[in-house]
Amino acid sequence: MRKIVINWNGVIVYKEGDSHKVPSKSGVYEILVRNKHTGKYMRKYIGSTDDLNRRFSEHLSLEEENDKIRNGVRKYVCGFDYALIGDEDDYLDAEQGLYDKHEYSWNKGRPEGSENDNYVIEER
């Protein structure tokens, strides 16, 4: 059994000009929406990538294909949180495992993950 440890970096306000706060490294990430009454962030989207910085910027683009993300990051106060994960199978499986564990209403479906389903996710 493989253990994939998710060390969340901490929420960054999701806006143009803040991409310098996100490294150009591989990992898993969440897009979150801040509740205007409580100030707490709610999970909306889970993704994984070989370049977190690039994905941060792509989701803010008007060319973003996912209309929930494209409209949501403009309509709400959003956050971006990430965890660095170097191994491709690990970040793909982390994305799938987190999707299974939490509600992500902006994802269009369950991520595929790698073909190795023998893993456990530990969030920190």
Backbone as JSON, one array per atom type, in Angstrom:
{
  "sequence": "MRKIVINWNGVIVYKEGDSHKVPSKSGVYEILVRNKHTGKYMRKYIGSTDDLNRRFSEHLSLEEENDKIRNGVRKYVCGFDYALIGDEDDYLDAEQGLYDKHEYSWNKGRPEGSENDNYVIEER",
  "N": [[0.86, -1.19, 0.0], [0.64, 2.11, -0.93], [1.45, 5.23, 0.5], [0.27, 8.46, 0.17], [1.19, 11.57, 0.93], [-0.31, 14.61, 1.61], [0.67, 17.75, 1.83], [-0.67, 20.58, 2.41], [-0.15, 23.85, 1.16], [-1.29, 26.32, 1.9], [-3.87, 28.71, 1.64], [-4.0, 30.82, -1.14], [-5.06, 33.94, -2.27], [-7.03, 33.93, -5.12], [-6.18, 35.53, -7.83], [-5.42, 37.64, -10.65], [-2.0, 38.37, -11.18], [-1.0, 37.19, -8.91], [0.33, 34.87, -9.48], [3.05, 34.55, -9.11], [3.32, 33.58, -6.6], [3.02, 30.9, -6.7], [4.69, 27.89, -7.3], [6.49, 26.63, -10.18], [6.09, 23.76, -10.31], [5.28, 20.25, -9.96], [2.16, 18.84, -8.79], [-0.79, 18.68, -6.71], [-3.87, 20.5, -6.6], [-6.33, 22.8, -5.26], [-9.25, 24.67, -6.01], [-10.93, 27.07, -4.26], [-13.85, 28.54, -2.72], [-14.6, 31.45, -0.97], [-16.76, 31.72, 1.75], [-19.01, 34.29, 2.13], [-20.19, 34.99, 4.53], [-19.1, 33.51, 6.69], [-16.4, 33.51, 6.15], [-14.91, 31.27, 5.73], [-13.28, 28.9, 3.59], [-14.6, 26.97, 0.92], [-14.35, 23.86, -0.68], [-14.14, 23.55, -4.17], [-13.01, 22.69, -6.61], [-10.8, 20.18, -7.71], [-7.56, 19.45, -8.87], [-4.72, 18.25, -10.77], [-1.31, 18.6, -11.82], [1.65, 19.01, -13.88], [2.77, 21.44, -13.68], [2.14, 23.74, -11.51], [2.07, 26.56, -11.4], [1.54, 27.33, -14.05], [-1.06, 26.19, -14.39], [-2.47, 27.65, -12.47], [-2.54, 30.19, -13.7], [-3.8, 29.53, -16.16], [-6.42, 28.78, -15.4], [-7.48, 31.25, -14.73], [-7.77, 32.45, -17.12], [-9.68, 33.71, -19.91], [-10.04, 31.79, -21.76], [-10.44, 29.46, -20.4], [-11.8, 26.27, -20.28], [-13.64, 24.99, -18.58], [-16.63, 26.02, -17.59], [-17.69, 26.52, -15.05], [-15.45, 27.07, -13.48], [-14.31, 29.21, -14.98], [-16.35, 31.2, -14.77], [-16.75, 31.23, -12.0], [-14.32, 32.09, -10.74], [-14.38, 34.72, -11.33], [-16.73, 35.68, -10.27], [-16.81, 35.1, -7.51], [-14.98, 35.4, -4.36], [-12.14, 33.75, -4.51], [-9.9, 31.07, -3.63], [-6.69, 29.5, -3.9], [-5.11, 26.55, -3.34], [-2.33, 24.41, -2.81], [-0.39, 21.37, -3.05], [2.84, 20.14, -3.18], [3.87, 17.5, -5.19], [5.98, 15.22, -6.45], [6.05, 12.82, -8.02], [4.42, 11.52, -10.85], [2.37, 9.46, -10.91], [1.67, 9.56, -8.22], [0.64, 12.24, -7.88], [-1.52, 12.15, -9.63], [-3.07, 10.12, -8.48], [-3.5, 11.25, -5.98], [-5.14, 13.39, -6.65], [-7.41, 11.97, -7.53], [-8.05, 10.52, -5.18], [-8.56, 12.6, -3.34], [-10.74, 13.77, -4.59], [-12.59, 11.72, -4.27], [-12.86, 11.81, -1.52], [-13.76, 14.37, -0.74], [-16.22, 16.95, -1.51], [-16.43, 18.26, -4.7], [-17.76, 20.42, -6.59], [-17.27, 21.73, -8.97], [-15.78, 20.13, -10.63], [-15.88, 18.17, -13.58], [-16.19, 15.5, -13.57], [-15.13, 12.32, -12.15], [-11.68, 12.21, -11.53], [-9.24, 10.38, -13.45], [-6.86, 9.22, -12.35], [-3.91, 7.19, -11.69], [-3.23, 3.88, -12.9], [-2.85, 2.38, -10.71], [-4.42, 1.45, -8.02], [-3.79, 1.05, -5.41], [-3.44, 2.73, -2.87], [-3.24, 5.16, -0.19], [-4.5, 8.2, 1.11], [-3.12, 10.85, 2.93], [-3.82, 13.76, 4.54], [-2.34, 16.84, 5.48]],
  "CA": [[0.0, 0.0, 0.0], [1.38, 3.36, -1.09], [0.89, 6.37, 1.23], [0.51, 9.74, -0.48], [1.02, 12.62, 1.93], [-0.67, 15.91, 1.04], [1.03, 18.89, 2.7], [-1.24, 21.79, 1.8], [0.69, 25.03, 1.3], [-2.03, 27.43, 2.49], [-4.7, 29.35, 0.62], [-3.57, 32.06, -1.8], [-6.2, 34.57, -2.94], [-6.93, 33.6, -6.54], [-6.38, 36.7, -8.67], [-4.34, 37.99, -11.58], [-0.86, 38.99, -10.53], [-0.51, 36.4, -7.78], [0.92, 33.62, -9.93], [4.42, 34.45, -8.61], [3.26, 32.88, -5.31], [2.83, 29.48, -6.98], [5.87, 27.39, -8.0], [6.35, 25.87, -11.44], [6.4, 22.37, -9.94], [4.13, 19.35, -10.06], [1.41, 18.59, -7.57], [-2.24, 18.68, -6.7], [-4.33, 21.81, -6.16], [-7.76, 23.02, -5.1], [-9.83, 26.0, -6.12], [-11.88, 27.19, -3.15], [-14.65, 29.76, -2.71], [-14.77, 31.94, 0.4], [-18.12, 32.02, 2.18], [-19.02, 35.71, 2.5], [-20.7, 35.16, 5.89], [-18.2, 32.92, 7.68], [-15.01, 33.71, 5.77], [-14.27, 29.98, 5.5], [-13.2, 28.47, 2.2], [-15.26, 25.71, 0.57], [-13.7, 23.19, -1.81], [-14.96, 23.55, -5.39], [-12.37, 22.01, -7.73], [-9.52, 19.51, -7.45], [-6.82, 19.18, -10.09], [-3.3, 17.93, -10.64], [-0.57, 19.12, -12.97], [3.11, 18.99, -13.82], [3.2, 22.83, -13.49], [1.11, 24.43, -10.74], [2.04, 27.97, -11.78], [0.84, 27.41, -15.35], [-2.49, 25.91, -14.19], [-3.01, 28.81, -11.76], [-2.81, 31.23, -14.7], [-4.75, 29.04, -17.16], [-7.78, 28.82, -14.87], [-7.92, 32.64, -14.71], [-7.88, 32.89, -18.51], [-11.0, 33.66, -20.54], [-10.07, 30.57, -22.57], [-10.72, 28.33, -19.53], [-12.88, 25.47, -20.86], [-14.62, 24.65, -17.56], [-17.39, 27.26, -17.37], [-17.86, 26.76, -13.61], [-14.22, 27.73, -13.04], [-14.19, 30.5, -15.68], [-17.29, 32.15, -14.18], [-16.6, 31.27, -10.55], [-13.18, 32.89, -10.28], [-14.72, 36.12, -11.56], [-17.92, 36.03, -9.49], [-16.6, 34.89, -6.08], [-13.63, 35.5, -3.81], [-11.64, 32.37, -4.59], [-8.58, 30.76, -3.14], [-5.94, 28.44, -4.59], [-4.22, 25.86, -2.4], [-1.63, 23.35, -3.53], [0.59, 20.52, -2.37], [3.85, 19.66, -4.12], [4.02, 16.05, -5.29], [6.86, 15.06, -7.6], [5.8, 11.64, -8.84], [3.18, 11.67, -11.63], [1.33, 8.55, -10.4], [1.22, 10.05, -6.91], [-0.25, 13.41, -7.96], [-2.77, 11.73, -10.28], [-3.86, 9.37, -7.49], [-3.9, 12.2, -4.94], [-6.29, 14.1, -7.21], [-8.55, 11.05, -7.5], [-8.38, 10.22, -3.79], [-9.18, 13.78, -2.74], [-12.06, 13.88, -5.21], [-13.46, 10.73, -3.61], [-13.0, 12.15, -0.1], [-14.42, 15.67, -0.54], [-17.13, 17.38, -2.57], [-15.87, 19.24, -5.63], [-18.88, 20.61, -7.52], [-16.85, 22.31, -10.24], [-15.18, 19.1, -11.47], [-16.84, 17.61, -14.54], [-16.27, 14.06, -13.35], [-14.08, 11.75, -11.31], [-10.38, 12.11, -12.2], [-8.84, 9.01, -13.77], [-5.78, 8.7, -11.53], [-3.06, 6.22, -12.39], [-3.93, 2.59, -12.89], [-2.47, 1.71, -9.47], [-5.4, 1.86, -7.01], [-3.34, 0.6, -4.08], [-2.86, 3.87, -2.19], [-4.02, 5.83, 0.85], [-4.2, 9.63, 1.15], [-3.03, 11.48, 4.25], [-3.74, 15.23, 4.41], [-1.76, 17.59, 6.6]],
  "C": [[0.89, 1.24, 0.0], [0.69, 4.45, -0.27], [1.29, 7.65, 0.5], [0.18, 10.82, 0.53], [0.78, 13.95, 1.22], [-0.36, 16.98, 2.09], [0.53, 20.17, 2.03], [-0.38, 23.0, 2.14], [0.0, 26.14, 2.1], [-2.7, 28.22, 1.39], [-4.09, 30.68, 0.17], [-4.81, 32.65, -2.44], [-5.98, 34.41, -4.44], [-7.25, 34.82, -7.39], [-5.17, 36.91, -9.57], [-3.21, 38.65, -10.79], [-0.3, 38.22, -9.35], [0.14, 35.08, -8.19], [2.36, 33.45, -9.43], [4.47, 33.73, -7.25], [3.16, 31.37, -5.46], [4.04, 28.97, -7.76], [5.53, 26.67, -9.3], [6.81, 24.43, -11.19], [5.13, 21.55, -10.0], [3.44, 19.17, -8.71], [-0.08, 18.54, -7.8], [-2.69, 20.04, -6.16], [-5.85, 21.82, -6.03], [-8.08, 24.47, -5.43], [-10.94, 26.03, -5.07], [-12.64, 28.5, -3.28], [-14.86, 30.16, -1.26], [-16.24, 32.28, 0.67], [-18.14, 33.45, 2.71], [-19.5, 35.96, 3.92], [-19.71, 34.66, 6.94], [-16.73, 33.18, 7.4], [-14.25, 32.42, 5.51], [-14.31, 29.63, 4.01], [-13.86, 27.11, 2.02], [-14.59, 25.15, -0.69], [-14.65, 23.15, -3.01], [-14.36, 22.73, -6.52], [-11.06, 21.39, -7.26], [-8.86, 19.23, -8.8], [-5.4, 18.76, -9.77], [-2.61, 18.35, -11.93], [0.93, 18.92, -12.78], [3.66, 20.41, -13.63], [2.07, 23.63, -12.82], [0.96, 25.9, -11.14], [1.26, 28.16, -13.08], [-0.66, 27.21, -15.17], [-3.16, 27.05, -13.43], [-3.43, 29.87, -12.78], [-3.85, 30.78, -15.72], [-6.19, 29.12, -16.66], [-8.34, 30.25, -14.81], [-8.17, 33.19, -16.12], [-9.33, 32.82, -19.0], [-11.15, 32.43, -21.43], [-10.31, 29.31, -21.72], [-11.95, 27.58, -20.05], [-13.98, 25.13, -19.85], [-15.37, 25.93, -17.18], [-17.63, 27.55, -15.9], [-16.63, 27.46, -13.04], [-14.13, 29.12, -13.66], [-15.1, 31.55, -15.05], [-17.07, 32.31, -12.68], [-15.47, 32.14, -10.06], [-13.41, 34.39, -10.52], [-15.85, 36.59, -10.63], [-17.67, 36.01, -7.98], [-15.18, 35.25, -5.66], [-13.14, 34.06, -3.73], [-10.24, 32.27, -4.01], [-7.99, 29.62, -3.95], [-5.02, 27.84, -3.54], [-3.57, 24.71, -3.15], [-0.73, 22.56, -2.58], [1.55, 20.0, -3.44], [3.94, 18.14, -4.03], [4.81, 15.8, -6.58], [6.52, 13.93, -8.55], [4.44, 11.75, -9.55], [2.07, 10.74, -11.14], [0.78, 9.05, -9.07], [0.31, 11.26, -7.04], [-1.55, 13.08, -8.69], [-3.67, 10.99, -9.28], [-4.31, 10.26, -6.34], [-5.13, 12.98, -5.4], [-7.54, 13.22, -7.12], [-9.0, 10.77, -6.07], [-9.04, 11.39, -3.08], [-10.57, 14.02, -3.31], [-13.05, 12.93, -4.53], [-13.77, 11.12, -2.17], [-13.84, 13.4, 0.15], [-15.4, 15.94, -1.69], [-16.47, 18.47, -3.4], [-16.89, 19.45, -6.75], [-18.47, 21.2, -8.87], [-16.13, 21.3, -11.14], [-16.26, 18.52, -12.37], [-17.02, 16.11, -14.37], [-15.12, 13.61, -12.49], [-12.77, 11.67, -12.09], [-9.97, 10.65, -12.38], [-7.81, 8.43, -12.82], [-4.85, 7.83, -12.36], [-3.83, 4.9, -12.39], [-3.6, 1.79, -11.64], [-3.39, 2.21, -8.35], [-5.0, 1.48, -5.59], [-2.64, 1.73, -3.33], [-3.81, 4.37, -1.11], [-3.55, 7.29, 0.9], [-4.16, 10.1, 2.6], [-2.86, 12.99, 4.05], [-3.18, 15.84, 5.67], [-1.98, 19.07, 6.4]]
}
